[in-house]
Amino acid sequence: MNKLGLIIRREYLTRVRKKSFIIGTLLAPVGLLIYLLVIVYLAKYEGDAEVHIAVKDEAGMLGVIPDERGIRYILTPDKTLDELKQAVAEGQYSGVLQVPPLRSLQQKSLTIYYYSDEKLAPERRQLIEQRIAKKVRDFKIDSLKFDRTSLESLETEVSIDPENIARAGQDESKYTAGVGLLIGTIMAFIMFFMVMMYGQMVMRSVMEEKTSRIVEVMMSSVRPFELMLGKIIGAGAVGLTQVLAWVVLGGAVVLIVPLLMDVDPQAMPSAMSTGASAIDPEEVQTETFQLLHEIGKQNWPVLVSAFVVFFLGGYFIYASLFAAIGSAMSDDYGEGQALVLPVTIPVVLAFYIVTFVGIRSPNSSLMVFASLFPLFSPIAMPFRMAFSPPLWQVVLSLVIVLISALFFIWLAGRIYRVGILLYGKKVTLKELGKWMFYR
């Protein structure tokens, strides 16, 4: 046991002290900060040039059109369409918007024409269509002498408020499913990323020591199984250290971003809005409070604890397989890709199941199977945890993952003890199967 501790300590300190680890750990939050700043800047960016559009309202339906988001409407009732086209060619306008008259007030569609040598951006085209549609609607209301207030009262916004029957005391909101989906997706992505990244780190470490012949010296004083297990645990500790650092530094980044870039809720554009009115700041504050309340209402101790257990179980399963593959590889990494593929396919497939099936139906039969199958469950079950699956499924999945981790560690140890001292031979999957039964 003392030798195992020395191997773990050596593996951990060797990697943590590397400049690449320190720089990567520190640069990741900085990259996240830059990424968030760029996203906020791009969301607020409205373009350099303002578009000046000459409006040819042939029936006088529109009236004054307010400017919005870099689009300026200029009514030109005293000019012909040809004169306006010539003005565009001379650079007086960016384009001409021709609005033909309605055939009747019952007409449900209207085609308007935009004359310009420059194409409209999709967002601006949508804004113009929405603005003209609203103006035509107002024209119809006035022409039919409808009461505008009465018509507006007909519009009703409907939202679903979930109510749990079995847990009647636990109030749910419209954000419950969305928050669960977000948390589950983040947990699944982190699990996928960390298992792949640090599992392959173990494989590369085994390959490096094998090709440099250092392993021959080390095995003179330790057993192959202890060496393999020490590498797996040491690399896993490095992964947990990096994740913890990213969580702390990432939280600081999220708090810093609002201070560096002032985002005014009233200035936030609504691309789907047909009007020019700004978002009500009180409504934004209320929605934000409800969202934060829903996030805080999650059972975080259980979620985090389950995530850690599933991470460790999944890591030990795949890291042991990667270690076994690393011991069987020769100097040519390309030739060993046939051995790596069977291990990476279950990880990728589990992530695809979560992405394409779990998001739509987290409690479907396929997701239940994926959350119990040991090669899928380290990714699938943490995703389902955010949707409160039955307790027996969580417990059963945990038991299966832990038993499977012990089994795969034992299995990888059988392969590792043979392959680590085998040189100059291309190994196949069939030979790996034979090594499991060598005495």
C-alpha positions as CSV (number, residue, x, y, z in Angstrom):
1,M,0.0,0.0,0.0
2,N,2.9,2.3,0.7
3,K,4.3,1.7,-2.8
4,L,0.8,2.5,-4.3
5,G,0.8,5.8,-2.4
6,L,4.2,6.7,-3.7
7,I,3.1,6.0,-7.3
8,I,0.0,8.1,-6.9
9,R,2.0,10.9,-5.3
10,R,4.6,10.8,-8.1
11,E,2.0,10.8,-10.8
12,Y,0.0,13.6,-9.3
13,L,2.9,15.9,-8.4
14,T,4.6,15.3,-11.8
15,R,1.6,16.5,-13.7
16,V,0.4,19.3,-11.4
17,R,3.9,20.9,-11.4
18,K,4.1,21.0,-15.2
19,K,3.9,24.4,-16.8
20,S,1.3,23.2,-19.3
21,F,-1.0,22.2,-16.5
22,I,-0.6,25.5,-14.6
23,I,-1.0,27.6,-17.8
24,G,-4.0,25.5,-19.0
25,T,-5.7,25.7,-15.6
26,L,-5.3,29.5,-15.5
27,L,-5.9,30.2,-19.1
28,A,-9.2,28.3,-19.3
29,P,-11.1,30.8,-17.1
30,V,-9.4,33.7,-18.9
31,G,-10.6,32.2,-22.2
32,L,-14.1,31.9,-20.7
33,L,-14.0,35.6,-19.6
34,I,-12.9,36.7,-23.1
35,Y,-15.5,34.5,-24.7
36,L,-18.3,35.9,-22.5
37,L,-17.2,39.5,-23.2
38,V,-17.2,38.9,-26.9
39,I,-20.7,37.3,-26.7
40,V,-22.0,40.3,-24.8
41,Y,-20.4,42.7,-27.2
42,L,-21.7,40.9,-30.2
43,A,-25.2,40.8,-28.7
44,K,-25.2,44.6,-28.2
45,Y,-23.5,45.4,-31.5
46,E,-25.9,46.9,-34.1
47,G,-23.5,47.6,-37.0
48,D,-21.5,50.5,-38.1
49,A,-23.7,52.0,-40.8
50,E,-27.3,53.1,-40.5
51,V,-29.6,51.9,-43.3
52,H,-31.7,54.8,-44.9
53,I,-34.7,53.4,-46.6
54,A,-37.0,55.5,-48.8
55,V,-40.6,54.3,-48.3
56,K,-42.9,54.5,-51.3
57,D,-46.3,54.1,-49.6
58,E,-48.6,53.9,-52.7
59,A,-51.9,53.8,-50.6
60,G,-50.9,56.0,-47.7
61,M,-51.5,53.1,-45.2
62,L,-48.4,53.4,-43.0
63,G,-48.0,56.9,-41.7
64,V,-44.9,57.8,-39.7
65,I,-42.6,54.8,-39.2
66,P,-40.3,55.0,-36.2
67,D,-36.6,54.3,-36.6
68,E,-35.3,51.1,-35.0
69,R,-31.9,49.3,-34.6
70,G,-30.0,51.0,-37.3
71,I,-33.0,51.3,-39.8
72,R,-34.2,54.7,-40.7
73,Y,-37.5,55.0,-42.6
74,I,-38.0,58.1,-44.8
75,L,-41.4,58.7,-46.3
76,T,-41.3,60.0,-49.9
77,P,-44.9,60.6,-51.1
78,D,-43.9,63.2,-53.7
79,K,-41.4,61.2,-55.6
80,T,-41.9,58.5,-58.2
81,L,-40.4,55.0,-57.9
82,D,-38.0,55.7,-60.8
83,E,-36.8,58.9,-59.1
84,L,-36.2,57.0,-55.9
85,K,-34.2,54.3,-57.7
86,Q,-32.0,57.0,-59.2
87,A,-31.5,58.5,-55.7
88,V,-30.4,55.1,-54.5
89,A,-27.9,54.9,-57.4
90,E,-26.6,58.4,-56.4
91,G,-26.1,57.2,-52.8
92,Q,-28.9,59.3,-51.2
93,Y,-30.7,56.2,-49.9
94,S,-29.6,52.6,-49.1
95,G,-32.7,51.3,-50.8
96,V,-36.4,51.9,-51.7
97,L,-39.2,50.0,-50.1
98,Q,-42.3,49.9,-52.3
99,V,-45.6,49.1,-50.4
100,P,-48.4,48.5,-52.9
101,P,-52.1,49.1,-51.9
102,L,-54.3,46.3,-50.5
103,R,-56.8,44.7,-52.8
104,S,-59.2,44.5,-50.0
105,L,-59.2,44.8,-46.2
106,Q,-59.7,41.0,-46.0
107,Q,-56.3,40.4,-47.8
108,K,-54.2,38.2,-45.5
109,S,-50.8,38.5,-47.3
110,L,-49.0,41.4,-48.8
111,T,-45.8,41.4,-50.9
112,I,-43.6,44.5,-50.6
113,Y,-40.6,45.2,-52.8
114,Y,-37.2,46.4,-51.8
115,Y,-35.0,47.9,-54.5
116,S,-31.2,48.1,-53.8
117,D,-28.0,46.7,-55.2
118,E,-27.0,45.7,-51.6
119,K,-28.8,42.7,-50.0
120,L,-30.5,43.1,-46.7
121,A,-29.2,41.3,-43.7
122,P,-31.7,38.6,-42.5
123,E,-32.3,40.3,-39.2
124,R,-33.0,43.7,-40.8
125,R,-35.3,42.0,-43.4
126,Q,-37.3,40.4,-40.6
127,L,-37.5,43.7,-38.7
128,I,-38.8,45.5,-41.8
129,E,-41.4,42.8,-42.4
130,Q,-42.6,42.9,-38.8
131,R,-42.8,46.7,-38.8
132,I,-44.7,47.0,-42.0
133,A,-47.0,44.1,-41.0
134,K,-47.9,46.0,-37.8
135,K,-48.5,49.2,-39.7
136,V,-50.8,47.4,-42.1
137,R,-52.7,45.8,-39.2
138,D,-53.2,49.2,-37.6
139,F,-54.5,50.5,-40.9
140,K,-57.0,47.7,-41.2
141,I,-58.2,48.3,-37.6
142,D,-58.7,52.0,-38.3
143,S,-60.4,51.4,-41.6
144,L,-62.8,48.8,-40.2
145,K,-63.4,51.2,-37.2
146,F,-62.6,48.5,-34.6
147,D,-61.9,49.4,-31.0
148,R,-58.1,48.9,-30.7
149,T,-58.4,48.4,-26.9
150,S,-61.0,45.7,-27.3
151,L,-58.9,43.9,-29.9
152,E,-55.8,44.0,-27.7
153,S,-57.7,42.5,-24.8
154,L,-58.3,39.4,-27.0
155,E,-54.6,38.6,-26.9
156,T,-53.9,36.2,-24.1
157,E,-50.5,34.9,-23.1
158,V,-50.7,31.3,-21.8
159,S,-48.0,29.6,-19.7
160,I,-48.0,26.2,-18.0
161,D,-47.4,26.1,-14.3
162,P,-46.4,22.5,-13.4
163,E,-48.0,21.1,-10.2
164,N,-46.6,17.8,-8.7
165,I,-49.2,15.4,-7.5
166,A,-47.0,13.1,-5.4
167,R,-45.0,16.0,-3.9
168,A,-47.8,18.5,-3.6
169,G,-45.8,20.7,-1.2
170,Q,-43.0,21.2,-3.7
171,D,-44.0,24.1,-5.9
172,E,-42.7,24.0,-9.4
173,S,-42.5,26.8,-12.0
174,K,-42.3,27.1,-15.8
175,Y,-38.5,27.2,-15.3
176,T,-38.3,23.8,-13.6
177,A,-37.8,21.7,-16.8
178,G,-35.5,24.3,-18.4
179,V,-33.3,24.5,-15.3
180,G,-33.2,20.7,-15.1
181,L,-32.3,20.4,-18.7
182,L,-29.5,23.0,-18.4
183,I,-28.0,21.4,-15.3
184,G,-28.2,17.9,-16.8
185,T,-26.6,19.0,-20.0
186,I,-23.7,20.7,-18.3
187,M,-23.1,17.7,-16.0
188,A,-23.2,15.3,-19.0
189,F,-20.8,17.5,-21.0
190,I,-18.3,17.8,-18.1
191,M,-18.5,14.1,-17.6
192,F,-17.9,13.4,-21.3
193,F,-15.0,15.9,-21.5
194,M,-13.2,14.8,-18.3
195,V,-13.5,11.0,-18.9
196,M,-12.2,11.3,-22.4
197,M,-9.4,13.8,-21.5
198,Y,-8.0,12.2,-18.4
199,G,-8.6,8.6,-19.6
200,Q,-6.4,9.3,-22.6
201,M,-3.9,11.0,-20.3
202,V,-3.5,7.7,-18.5
203,M,-3.0,5.9,-21.8
204,R,-0.3,8.4,-23.0
205,S,1.4,8.2,-19.7
206,V,1.6,4.4,-19.9
207,M,2.8,4.6,-23.5
208,E,5.5,7.1,-22.6
209,E,6.9,5.0,-19.8
210,K,6.8,1.8,-21.9
211,T,8.6,3.3,-25.0
212,S,11.2,5.0,-22.7
213,R,11.8,1.7,-20.9
214,I,11.3,3.4,-17.5
215,V,8.6,0.9,-16.7
216,E,11.1,-1.9,-16.6
217,V,13.0,-0.2,-13.8
218,M,9.8,0.5,-11.9
219,M,8.5,-3.0,-12.1
220,S,11.5,-4.3,-10.4
221,S,10.1,-3.0,-7.1
222,V,6.3,-2.8,-7.7
223,R,3.7,-5.1,-9.1
224,P,2.2,-4.2,-12.5
225,F,-1.3,-3.9,-11.0
226,E,0.0,-1.4,-8.4
227,L,1.7,0.6,-11.1
228,M,-1.4,0.8,-13.2
229,L,-3.7,1.6,-10.3
230,G,-1.4,4.3,-9.1
231,K,-1.4,5.9,-12.5
232,I,-5.2,5.9,-12.8
233,I,-5.7,7.4,-9.3
234,G,-2.9,10.0,-9.8
235,A,-4.3,11.2,-13.1
236,G,-7.8,11.2,-11.6
237,A,-6.7,13.4,-8.8
238,V,-5.1,15.8,-11.3
239,G,-8.5,15.9,-13.1
240,L,-10.4,16.7,-9.9
241,T,-7.9,19.4,-9.0
242,Q,-8.3,21.1,-12.4
243,V,-12.1,20.9,-12.3
244,L,-12.1,22.4,-8.8
245,A,-9.8,25.2,-9.9
246,W,-12.0,25.8,-13.0
247,V,-15.2,25.9,-10.8
248,V,-13.7,28.5,-8.4
249,L,-12.1,30.7,-11.2
250,G,-15.1,30.2,-13.5
251,G,-17.5,31.5,-10.7
252,A,-15.3,34.5,-10.3
253,V,-15.4,35.1,-14.0
254,V,-19.2,35.0,-14.1
255,L,-19.3,37.6,-11.3
256,I,-16.8,39.9,-13.1
257,V,-18.5,39.9,-16.5
258,P,-21.5,42.1,-15.4
259,L,-19.1,44.6,-13.9
260,L,-17.0,44.9,-17.0
261,M,-19.9,45.2,-19.4
262,D,-23.0,47.0,-18.3
263,V,-26.0,45.3,-19.8
264,D,-29.1,47.5,-19.6
265,P,-32.3,45.4,-19.6
266,Q,-34.2,48.2,-21.2
267,A,-31.8,48.3,-24.1
268,M,-32.0,44.5,-24.8
269,P,-33.6,44.0,-28.2
270,S,-36.4,41.6,-28.7
271,A,-36.0,40.1,-32.2
272,M,-39.4,38.6,-32.0
273,S,-41.2,41.7,-30.9
274,T,-43.4,43.4,-33.5
275,G,-43.2,46.7,-31.6
276,A,-40.5,49.1,-30.7
277,S,-41.2,49.1,-27.0
278,A,-38.4,48.1,-24.6
279,I,-38.6,45.2,-22.2
280,D,-40.2,46.1,-18.9
281,P,-37.3,46.2,-16.4
282,E,-39.7,45.1,-13.6
283,E,-40.7,42.0,-15.6
284,V,-37.0,41.2,-16.3
285,Q,-36.3,41.5,-12.6
286,T,-39.2,39.2,-11.7
287,E,-38.2,36.6,-14.3
288,T,-34.6,36.7,-13.1
289,F,-35.7,36.3,-9.5
290,Q,-37.8,33.3,-10.4
291,L,-35.0,31.7,-12.4
292,L,-32.5,32.1,-9.6
293,H,-35.0,30.8,-7.1
294,E,-35.5,27.7,-9.3
295,I,-31.7,27.1,-9.5
296,G,-31.3,27.5,-5.8
297,K,-34.2,25.1,-5.1
298,Q,-32.3,22.2,-6.7
299,N,-31.0,19.6,-4.3
300,W,-27.4,20.5,-4.9
301,P,-25.7,18.3,-2.2
302,V,-27.3,15.2,-3.8
303,L,-26.6,16.4,-7.3
304,V,-22.9,17.2,-6.6
305,S,-22.4,14.0,-4.5
306,A,-23.9,11.8,-7.2
307,F,-21.9,13.6,-9.9
308,V,-18.7,12.9,-8.0
309,V,-19.5,9.2,-7.5
310,F,-20.5,8.8,-11.1
311,F,-17.5,10.7,-12.3
312,L,-15.1,8.5,-10.3
313,G,-16.9,5.3,-11.4
314,G,-16.9,6.3,-15.0
315,Y,-13.3,7.5,-14.8
316,F,-12.1,4.3,-13.3
317,I,-13.9,2.2,-15.9
318,Y,-12.6,4.1,-18.9
319,A,-9.2,5.0,-17.5
320,S,-8.5,1.3,-16.7
321,L,-9.4,0.4,-20.3
322,F,-7.2,3.2,-21.7
323,A,-4.4,2.0,-19.4
324,A,-4.7,-1.5,-20.7
325,I,-4.7,-0.2,-24.3
326,G,-1.6,2.0,-23.6
327,S,0.2,-1.1,-22.3
328,A,-0.5,-3.0,-25.5
329,M,0.5,-0.2,-27.9
330,S,3.8,-0.1,-29.7
331,D,5.8,3.0,-30.6
332,D,3.4,3.8,-33.5
333,Y,0.3,5.5,-32.1
334,G,-1.5,5.3,-35.4
335,E,-1.4,1.5,-35.4
336,G,-3.1,1.5,-32.0
337,Q,-6.1,3.4,-33.1
338,A,-8.0,0.2,-33.8
339,L,-7.6,-0.6,-30.1
340,V,-8.8,2.9,-29.0
341,L,-11.9,3.0,-31.1
342,P,-13.9,0.3,-29.2
343,V,-13.3,2.3,-25.9
344,T,-14.2,5.7,-27.3
345,I,-17.4,4.5,-29.1
346,P,-19.4,3.9,-25.9
347,V,-18.5,7.4,-24.5
348,V,-19.5,9.2,-27.7
349,L,-22.6,7.1,-28.1
350,A,-23.7,7.8,-24.5
351,F,-23.2,11.6,-25.2
352,Y,-25.3,11.3,-28.4
353,I,-28.1,9.5,-26.5
354,V,-28.2,12.3,-23.9
355,T,-28.0,15.0,-26.6
356,F,-30.7,13.6,-29.0
357,V,-33.0,11.6,-26.7
358,G,-32.4,12.8,-23.2
359,I,-33.2,16.4,-24.0
360,R,-36.6,15.5,-25.5
361,S,-37.5,12.6,-23.1
362,P,-35.2,12.2,-20.1
363,N,-37.3,9.4,-18.6
364,S,-37.8,7.4,-21.8
365,S,-37.0,3.6,-21.8
366,L,-33.8,4.3,-23.8
367,M,-32.6,6.8,-21.2
368,V,-33.5,4.4,-18.4
369,F,-31.4,1.7,-20.1
370,A,-28.6,4.1,-20.7
371,S,-28.6,5.3,-17.1
372,L,-28.2,1.6,-15.9
373,F,-25.8,0.3,-18.5
374,P,-22.3,0.8,-16.9
375,L,-20.6,2.1,-20.0
376,F,-23.3,4.7,-20.6
377,S,-24.5,5.5,-17.0
378,P,-21.6,7.7,-15.9
379,I,-22.9,10.2,-18.5
380,A,-26.6,9.4,-18.7
381,M,-27.5,9.2,-15.1
382,P,-26.0,12.5,-14.0
383,F,-28.1,14.1,-16.7
384,R,-31.3,12.4,-15.4
385,M,-30.5,13.3,-11.8
386,A,-31.7,16.9,-12.6
387,F,-35.1,15.5,-13.5
388,S,-35.7,13.5,-10.2
389,P,-35.6,9.9,-11.5
390,P,-36.9,7.1,-9.2
391,L,-34.6,6.5,-6.2
392,W,-34.2,2.8,-7.0
393,Q,-32.9,3.6,-10.4
394,V,-30.3,6.0,-9.0
395,V,-29.2,3.5,-6.3
396,L,-29.1,0.6,-8.8
397,S,-27.1,2.6,-11.3
398,L,-24.6,3.6,-8.6
399,V,-24.1,0.0,-7.5
400,I,-23.7,-1.2,-11.1
401,V,-21.1,1.6,-11.8
402,L,-19.1,0.8,-8.7
403,I,-19.1,-3.0,-9.3
404,S,-18.2,-2.4,-13.0
405,A,-15.4,-0.1,-12.0
406,L,-13.9,-2.8,-9.8
407,F,-14.4,-5.4,-12.6
408,F,-12.8,-3.3,-15.3
409,I,-9.8,-2.4,-13.1
410,W,-9.2,-6.1,-12.4
411,L,-9.7,-6.9,-16.1
412,A,-7.3,-4.1,-17.2
413,G,-4.8,-5.3,-14.7
414,R,-4.8,-8.7,-16.4
415,I,-4.0,-7.1,-19.8
416,Y,-1.5,-4.6,-18.4
417,R,0.8,-7.1,-16.7
418,V,1.3,-8.8,-20.1
419,G,1.3,-5.9,-22.5
420,I,3.6,-3.5,-20.5
421,L,6.7,-5.6,-21.2
422,L,5.8,-6.7,-24.7
423,Y,7.7,-4.8,-27.5
424,G,7.9,-4.9,-31.2
425,K,4.6,-6.6,-31.9
426,K,1.3,-5.3,-33.2
427,V,-1.4,-6.4,-30.9
428,T,-5.0,-7.2,-32.0
429,L,-8.2,-7.3,-30.0
430,K,-8.2,-11.1,-30.2
431,E,-4.8,-11.2,-28.4
432,L,-6.0,-8.8,-25.7
433,G,-8.8,-11.3,-25.0
434,K,-6.2,-14.1,-24.6
435,W,-4.2,-12.1,-22.2
436,M,-7.1,-11.9,-19.7
437,F,-6.8,-15.6,-19.1
438,Y,-3.0,-15.9,-18.9
439,R,-1.7,-17.3,-15.6
